[in-house]
Amino acid sequence: MEVEGSSKKMIATQEEMVEARVPLAYRDQCAHLLIPLNKCRQSEFYLPWKCENERHSYEKCEYELVMERMLQMKKIREEQANLKHPQSQGAAIPLIPKTANA
């Protein structure tokens, strides 16, 4: 399954996420890493030092998604600014104005 605007693909299927009881808010491109993390957490009684590798890989995936969205939003804002003020791109305002005699 492909997600629009993202370079990452959905690996976990809807059936797998339903079976693993992943909340709707967490069903993104990193859900395939959340499923084994939650299983590890349950089997290890939520001890924070037990599932460090799984947690690290899941948090890295989420971080990469956030950074990708931030870059996309920056591009959108730049495009909107260019549409609003196209004349300000080419000609920069000089810091020191020219005098009438120059």
DSSP file with accessible surface (Angstrom, degrees, kcal/mol):
  #  RESIDUE AA STRUCTURE BP1 BP2  ACC     N-H-->O    O-->H-N    N-H-->O    O-->H-N    TCO  KAPPA ALPHA  PHI   PSI    X-CA   Y-CA   Z-CA
    1    1 A M              0   0  153      0, 0.0     9,-2.0     0, 0.0     2,-0.4   0.000 360.0 360.0 360.0 133.5    0.0    0.0    0.0
    2    2 A E        -     0   0  138      7,-0.2     2,-0.5     0, 0.0     7,-0.1  -0.825 360.0-147.2-105.8 137.9    1.4    3.4   -1.0
    3    3 A V    >   -     0   0   45      5,-0.5     3,-1.4    -2,-0.4     2,-0.1  -0.895  27.1-114.0-105.0 131.2    0.8    6.6    1.0
    4    4 A E  T 3  S+     0   0  196     -2,-0.5     3,-0.1     1,-0.2    -1,-0.0  -0.371  95.2   9.9 -66.1 134.8    0.6    9.8   -1.0
    5    5 A G  T 3  S+     0   0   51      1,-0.2     2,-0.4    -2,-0.1    -1,-0.2   0.569 106.0 103.7  79.3   7.8    3.4   12.3   -0.4
    6    6 A S    <   -     0   0   21     -3,-1.4    -1,-0.2     2,-0.1    -3,-0.2  -0.953  60.6-150.9-126.0 145.5    5.6    9.9    1.5
    7    7 A S  S    S+     0   0   98     -2,-0.4     2,-0.3    -3,-0.1    -1,-0.1   0.665  78.9  82.5 -84.0 -17.4    8.7    8.0    0.5
    8    8 A K  S    S-     0   0   52     57,-0.0    -5,-0.5    -6,-0.0     2,-0.3  -0.657  72.7-139.8 -89.7 145.4    8.0    5.2    3.0
    9    9 A K        -     0   0  133     -2,-0.3     2,-0.5    -7,-0.1    -7,-0.2  -0.703  23.0-105.4-101.0 154.1    5.6    2.4    2.1
   10   10 A M        +     0   0   21     -9,-2.0    19,-0.1    -2,-0.3    20,-0.1  -0.668  39.1 172.9 -75.6 121.9    3.0    0.8    4.4
   11   11 A I        +     0   0  108     -2,-0.5     2,-0.3    18,-0.3    -1,-0.2   0.823  58.2  70.8 -98.3 -43.1    4.4   -2.6    5.3
   12   12 A A  S    S-     0   0    6     16,-0.2     2,-0.1    17,-0.1    20,-0.1  -0.555  79.6-135.7 -77.3 135.7    1.8   -3.7    7.9
   13   13 A T     >  -     0   0   62     -2,-0.3     4,-2.1     1,-0.1     5,-0.2  -0.420  22.8-108.2 -84.9 166.5   -1.6   -4.5    6.5
   14   14 A Q  H  > S+     0   0   87      1,-0.2     4,-2.5     2,-0.2     5,-0.2   0.891 120.1  54.2 -61.0 -38.5   -4.9   -3.3    8.0
   15   15 A E  H  > S+     0   0  138      1,-0.2     4,-2.6     2,-0.2    -1,-0.2   0.902 107.9  49.0 -64.2 -42.0   -5.6   -6.9    9.2
   16   16 A E  H  > S+     0   0   95      2,-0.2     4,-2.2     1,-0.2    -1,-0.2   0.905 112.2  48.6 -63.6 -40.5   -2.3   -7.1   11.0
   17   17 A M  H  <>S+     0   0    0     -4,-2.1     5,-2.6     2,-0.2     4,-0.3   0.888 112.6  47.7 -68.6 -37.1   -2.9   -3.8   12.7
   18   18 A V  H ><5S+     0   0   84     -4,-2.5     3,-1.1     3,-0.2    -2,-0.2   0.931 112.3  49.6 -67.3 -43.3   -6.4   -4.8   13.8
   19   19 A E  H 3<5S+     0   0  162     -4,-2.6    -2,-0.2     1,-0.3    -1,-0.2   0.884 113.5  45.7 -63.0 -37.3   -5.2   -8.1   15.1
   20   20 A A  T 3<5S-     0   0   34     -4,-2.2    -1,-0.3    -5,-0.2    -2,-0.2   0.467 110.5-125.8 -84.7  -0.9   -2.4   -6.3   17.1
   21   21 A R  T < 5 +     0   0  215     -3,-1.1    -3,-0.2    -4,-0.3    -2,-0.1   0.886  40.8 177.7  56.7  45.6   -4.9   -3.7   18.3
   22   22 A V      < -     0   0    1     -5,-2.6    -1,-0.2    -6,-0.1     5,-0.1  -0.657  32.9-114.9 -76.8 127.0   -2.9   -0.8   17.1
   23   23 A P    >   -     0   0   67      0, 0.0     3,-1.6     0, 0.0     4,-0.3  -0.254  23.3-113.5 -61.1 152.7   -4.8    2.4   17.9
   24   24 A L  G >  S+     0   0  139      1,-0.3     3,-1.4     2,-0.2    -2,-0.0   0.856 114.4  60.4 -57.6 -36.5   -5.9    4.4   14.8
   25   25 A A  G 3  S+     0   0   90      1,-0.3    -1,-0.3     3,-0.0    -3,-0.0   0.741 106.4  47.6 -66.1 -19.9   -3.6    7.3   15.6
   26   26 A Y  G <  S+     0   0  120     -3,-1.6     2,-1.8     1,-0.1    -1,-0.3   0.309  78.3 108.1-104.3   7.9   -0.6    5.0   15.4
   27   27 A R    <   +     0   0   64     -3,-1.4     2,-0.2    -4,-0.3    -1,-0.1  -0.523  52.2 116.6 -88.9  73.8   -1.5    3.3   12.1
   28   28 A D  S >  S-     0   0   30     -2,-1.8     3,-1.7   -18,-0.0     4,-0.2  -0.434  87.1 -66.2-121.1-161.7    1.1    5.0    9.9
   29   29 A Q  T 3  S+     0   0   18      1,-0.3   -18,-0.3    -2,-0.2     3,-0.2   0.592 130.7  55.3 -69.9  -8.6    4.1    3.8    7.9
   30   30 A a  T >> S+     0   0    0      1,-0.1     3,-1.6    -4,-0.1     4,-1.3   0.319  73.9 101.7-103.8   7.4    5.9    2.8   11.2
   31   31 A A  H <> S+     0   0    0     -3,-1.7     4,-2.0     1,-0.3    -1,-0.1   0.826  71.9  65.7 -62.9 -29.2    3.2    0.5   12.4
   32   32 A H  H 34 S+     0   0   55     -4,-0.2    -1,-0.3    -3,-0.2    -2,-0.1   0.750 106.9  42.8 -65.8 -20.6    5.1   -2.5   11.3
   33   33 A L  H <> S+     0   0   41     -3,-1.6     4,-1.2     2,-0.1    -1,-0.2   0.715 108.8  58.2 -92.7 -24.7    7.7   -1.6   14.0
   34   34 A L  H  X S+     0   0    8     -4,-1.3     4,-2.9     2,-0.2     5,-0.2   0.855  96.6  62.8 -72.7 -34.3    5.2   -0.7   16.6
   35   35 A I  H  X S+     0   0   21     -4,-2.0     4,-2.1     1,-0.2     5,-0.2   0.958 108.1  39.1 -60.2 -52.8    3.6   -4.2   16.6
   36   36 A P  H  > S+     0   0   61      0, 0.0     4,-2.5     0, 0.0    -1,-0.2   0.867 114.4  56.8 -67.7 -29.2    6.7   -6.1   17.7
   37   37 A L  H  X S+     0   0    0     -4,-1.2     4,-2.6     2,-0.2    -2,-0.2   0.945 108.5  45.5 -63.9 -45.7    7.5   -3.3   20.2
   38   38 A N  H  X S+     0   0   36     -4,-2.9     4,-2.3     2,-0.2    -1,-0.2   0.886 112.3  51.6 -66.3 -36.8    4.1   -3.6   21.9
   39   39 A K  H  X S+     0   0  126     -4,-2.1     4,-2.4    -5,-0.2    -1,-0.2   0.925 111.5  47.5 -64.0 -42.0    4.5   -7.4   22.0
   40   40 A b  H  X S+     0   0   19     -4,-2.5     4,-2.0     1,-0.2    -2,-0.2   0.922 110.5  52.2 -64.3 -42.8    7.9   -7.1   23.6
   41   41 A R  H  <>S+     0   0   74     -4,-2.6     5,-3.1     1,-0.2     6,-0.3   0.916 111.5  46.3 -60.5 -43.2    6.6   -4.5   26.1
   42   42 A Q  H ><5S+     0   0  124     -4,-2.3     3,-1.1     1,-0.2    -1,-0.2   0.912 113.6  47.7 -67.8 -40.4    3.7   -6.9   27.1
   43   43 A S  H 3<5S+     0   0   72     -4,-2.4    -1,-0.2     1,-0.2    -2,-0.2   0.806 115.9  44.7 -72.2 -25.6    6.0   -9.9   27.4
   44   44 A E  T ><5S-     0   0   68     -4,-2.0     3,-1.2    -5,-0.2    -1,-0.2   0.188 113.7-113.4-103.2  14.8    8.6   -7.9   29.5
   45   45 A F  T < 5 -     0   0  172     -3,-1.1    -3,-0.2     1,-0.3    -4,-0.1   0.836  65.1 -67.8  57.9  36.5    6.0   -6.2   31.8
   46   46 A Y  T 3 <S+     0   0  141     -5,-3.1    -1,-0.3     1,-0.2    -5,-0.1   0.746  79.1 165.9  58.2  29.1    6.8   -2.8   30.3
   47   47 A L    X>  -     0   0   64     -3,-1.2     3,-1.5    -6,-0.3     4,-0.6  -0.646  34.5-140.6 -73.2 123.1   10.3   -2.6   31.8
   48   48 A P  T 34 S+     0   0   93      0, 0.0     3,-0.3     0, 0.0    -1,-0.1   0.761  95.0  51.4 -64.6 -26.0   11.9    0.3   29.9
   49   49 A W  T 34 S+     0   0  155      1,-0.2     3,-0.5     2,-0.1    -2,-0.0   0.538  96.5  71.2 -88.5  -3.2   15.4   -1.3   29.4
   50   50 A K  T <4 S+     0   0  100     -3,-1.5     3,-0.2     1,-0.2    -1,-0.2   0.829 103.0  34.5 -82.8 -32.7   14.1   -4.6   28.0
   51   51 A b  S  X S+     0   0    7     -4,-0.6     4,-2.4    -3,-0.3     5,-0.2  -0.183  72.7 132.0-118.1  42.0   12.9   -3.4   24.5
   52   52 A E  H  > S+     0   0  104     -3,-0.5     4,-2.7     1,-0.2     5,-0.2   0.892  71.7  50.5 -64.5 -41.7   15.4   -0.8   23.7
   53   53 A N  H  > S+     0   0  135      2,-0.2     4,-2.2    -3,-0.2    -1,-0.2   0.930 113.4  45.0 -64.2 -44.6   16.3   -2.0   20.2
   54   54 A E  H  > S+     0   0   67      2,-0.2     4,-2.2     1,-0.2    -1,-0.2   0.915 114.9  48.5 -65.1 -41.8   12.6   -2.2   19.1
   55   55 A R  H  X S+     0   0   90     -4,-2.4     4,-2.8     1,-0.2     5,-0.2   0.919 110.6  51.1 -66.1 -41.4   11.8    1.2   20.7
   56   56 A H  H  X S+     0   0  124     -4,-2.7     4,-2.4    -5,-0.2    -1,-0.2   0.925 110.7  47.5 -62.8 -44.5   14.8    2.8   19.0
   57   57 A S  H  X S+     0   0   46     -4,-2.2     4,-2.0    -5,-0.2    -1,-0.2   0.909 114.0  47.9 -66.0 -37.8   13.9    1.5   15.6
   58   58 A Y  H  X S+     0   0   24     -4,-2.2     4,-2.3     2,-0.2    -2,-0.2   0.939 113.1  47.0 -67.6 -45.0   10.3    2.7   16.0
   59   59 A E  H  X S+     0   0   94     -4,-2.8     4,-2.4     1,-0.2    -2,-0.2   0.871 110.6  53.0 -67.4 -33.4   11.2    6.1   17.2
   60   60 A K  H  X S+     0   0  115     -4,-2.4     4,-2.4    -5,-0.2    -1,-0.2   0.922 109.0  49.7 -65.5 -42.4   13.8    6.6   14.4
   61   61 A a  H  X S+     0   0    6     -4,-2.0     4,-2.0     2,-0.2    -2,-0.2   0.934 111.9  47.8 -61.3 -45.6   11.1    5.7   11.9
   62   62 A E  H  X S+     0   0   39     -4,-2.3     4,-2.3     1,-0.2    -2,-0.2   0.905 110.4  52.5 -63.2 -40.2    8.7    8.2   13.4
   63   63 A Y  H  X S+     0   0  145     -4,-2.4     4,-2.6     1,-0.2    -1,-0.2   0.920 108.0  50.9 -61.9 -43.1   11.4   10.9   13.5
   64   64 A E  H  X S+     0   0   73     -4,-2.4     4,-2.2     1,-0.2    -1,-0.2   0.888 109.3  51.1 -64.2 -37.5   12.1   10.4    9.8
   65   65 A L  H  X S+     0   0    3     -4,-2.0     4,-2.4     2,-0.2    -1,-0.2   0.916 110.6  48.6 -63.9 -42.8    8.4   10.7    9.0
   66   66 A V  H  X S+     0   0   58     -4,-2.3     4,-2.3     1,-0.2    -2,-0.2   0.931 111.7  49.0 -64.0 -43.9    8.2   14.0   10.9
   67   67 A M  H  X S+     0   0   67     -4,-2.6     4,-2.2     1,-0.2    -1,-0.2   0.896 110.2  51.6 -64.1 -37.6   11.3   15.4    9.2
   68   68 A E  H  X S+     0   0   37     -4,-2.2     4,-2.2    -5,-0.2    -1,-0.2   0.927 110.3  48.5 -64.4 -43.3    9.9   14.4    5.8
   69   69 A R  H  X S+     0   0  129     -4,-2.4     4,-2.4     1,-0.2    -2,-0.2   0.881 109.6  53.2 -64.2 -37.7    6.6   16.2    6.6
   70   70 A M  H  X S+     0   0  109     -4,-2.3     4,-2.2     2,-0.2    -1,-0.2   0.916 109.3  48.2 -64.2 -41.8    8.5   19.3    7.7
   71   71 A L  H  X S+     0   0  105     -4,-2.2     4,-2.1     2,-0.2    -2,-0.2   0.902 111.4  50.5 -65.0 -40.0   10.5   19.4    4.5
   72   72 A Q  H  X S+     0   0   75     -4,-2.2     4,-2.2     1,-0.2    -2,-0.2   0.916 110.8  49.0 -63.3 -41.8    7.3   19.0    2.4
   73   73 A M  H  X S+     0   0   75     -4,-2.4     4,-2.5     1,-0.2    -2,-0.2   0.889 108.5  53.8 -66.9 -36.3    5.6   21.9    4.4
   74   74 A K  H  X S+     0   0  120     -4,-2.2     4,-2.3     2,-0.2    -1,-0.2   0.924 109.1  48.7 -62.8 -42.8    8.7   24.1    3.9
   75   75 A K  H  X S+     0   0  131     -4,-2.1     4,-2.4     2,-0.2    -2,-0.2   0.910 110.8  50.7 -63.4 -41.3    8.4   23.5    0.1
   76   76 A I  H  X S+     0   0   70     -4,-2.2     4,-2.5     1,-0.2    -2,-0.2   0.925 110.7  48.8 -63.0 -44.0    4.7   24.3    0.1
   77   77 A R  H  X S+     0   0  157     -4,-2.5     4,-2.3     1,-0.2    -1,-0.2   0.902 110.9  50.3 -63.8 -40.0    5.3   27.5    2.0
   78   78 A E  H  X S+     0   0  100     -4,-2.3     4,-2.2     2,-0.2    -1,-0.2   0.914 110.8  49.5 -64.2 -41.4    8.1   28.6   -0.4
   79   79 A E  H  X S+     0   0  120     -4,-2.4     4,-1.8     2,-0.2    -2,-0.2   0.913 111.6  48.7 -64.1 -41.3    5.8   27.9   -3.4
   80   80 A Q  H  X S+     0   0  103     -4,-2.5     4,-1.9     1,-0.2    -2,-0.2   0.898 110.8  50.3 -66.2 -38.4    3.0   29.9   -1.8
   81   81 A A  H  X S+     0   0   49     -4,-2.3     4,-2.3     1,-0.2    -1,-0.2   0.892 109.4  51.7 -66.1 -37.6    5.4   32.8   -1.0
   82   82 A N  H  < S+     0   0   73     -4,-2.2    -1,-0.2     1,-0.2    -2,-0.2   0.857 109.8  49.4 -67.2 -35.0    6.6   32.8   -4.6
   83   83 A L  H  < S+     0   0  146     -4,-1.8    -1,-0.2     1,-0.2    -2,-0.2   0.865 114.0  45.5 -70.8 -35.5    3.0   32.9   -5.9
   84   84 A K  H  < S+     0   0  153     -4,-1.9    -2,-0.2     1,-0.2    -1,-0.2   0.887 128.0  23.2 -75.0 -40.6    2.1   35.9   -3.7
   85   85 A H     <  +     0   0  103     -4,-2.3     3,-0.5    -5,-0.2     4,-0.4  -0.572  65.3 154.1-129.0  71.0    5.3   37.9   -4.3
   86   86 A P  S >> S+     0   0   76      0, 0.0     3,-0.9     0, 0.0     4,-0.6   0.826  73.6  58.0 -70.9 -28.1    6.8   37.0   -7.7
   87   87 A Q  H 3> S+     0   0  137      1,-0.2     4,-1.1     2,-0.2     3,-0.1   0.791  95.8  63.6 -73.3 -24.0    8.5   40.4   -8.2
   88   88 A S  H 34 S+     0   0   73     -3,-0.5    -1,-0.2     1,-0.2     5,-0.1   0.649  92.1  67.0 -76.8 -11.5   10.5   40.2   -5.0
   89   89 A Q  H <4 S+     0   0  115     -3,-0.9    -1,-0.2    -4,-0.4    -2,-0.2   0.963 105.8  33.9 -71.7 -52.2   12.4   37.2   -6.2
   90   90 A G  H  < S+     0   0   76     -4,-0.6     2,-0.7     1,-0.2    -2,-0.1   0.917 115.7  50.3 -75.4 -46.6   14.4   38.7   -9.0
   91   91 A A  S  < S-     0   0   74     -4,-1.1     2,-0.3     3,-0.0    -1,-0.2  -0.846  72.1-156.6-102.7 115.1   15.1   42.2   -7.8
   92   92 A A        -     0   0   90     -2,-0.7    -3,-0.1    -3,-0.1    -4,-0.0  -0.598  24.8-112.9 -86.2 145.6   16.5   42.5   -4.3
   93   93 A I        -     0   0  156     -2,-0.3     2,-0.1    -5,-0.1    -1,-0.1  -0.657  35.9-121.6 -77.6 125.8   16.1   45.7   -2.4
   94   94 A P        -     0   0   87      0, 0.0    -1,-0.1     0, 0.0     4,-0.0  -0.382   6.1-140.1 -70.3 147.1   19.5   47.4   -1.9
   95   95 A L  S    S+     0   0  172      1,-0.2    -2,-0.0    -2,-0.1     0, 0.0   0.867  95.7  43.8 -73.4 -36.6   20.6   48.1    1.6
   96   96 A I  S    S-     0   0  145     -3,-0.0    -1,-0.2     0, 0.0     2,-0.0  -0.928  90.5-136.9-110.7 113.8   22.0   51.5    0.7
   97   97 A P        -     0   0  101      0, 0.0     2,-0.2     0, 0.0    -2,-0.0  -0.343  20.2-111.9 -70.7 150.6   19.7   53.5   -1.6
   98   98 A K        -     0   0  189      1,-0.1     2,-0.1     2,-0.0     0, 0.0  -0.575  30.6-124.1 -78.1 145.3   21.2   55.3   -4.6
   99   99 A T    >   -     0   0   99     -2,-0.2     3,-0.9     1,-0.1    -1,-0.1  -0.364  24.4-106.8 -83.0 170.3   21.1   59.1   -4.5
  100  100 A A  T 3  S+     0   0  104      1,-0.2    -1,-0.1    -2,-0.1    -2,-0.0   0.798 118.0  50.9 -67.9 -30.4   19.4   61.2   -7.2
  101  101 A N  T 3         0   0  164      0, 0.0    -1,-0.2     0, 0.0    -3,-0.0   0.567 360.0 360.0 -85.1  -9.2   22.8   62.3   -8.5
  102  102 A A    <         0   0  105     -3,-0.9    -4,-0.0     0, 0.0     0, 0.0  -0.187 360.0 360.0 -81.8 360.0   24.4   58.8   -8.8
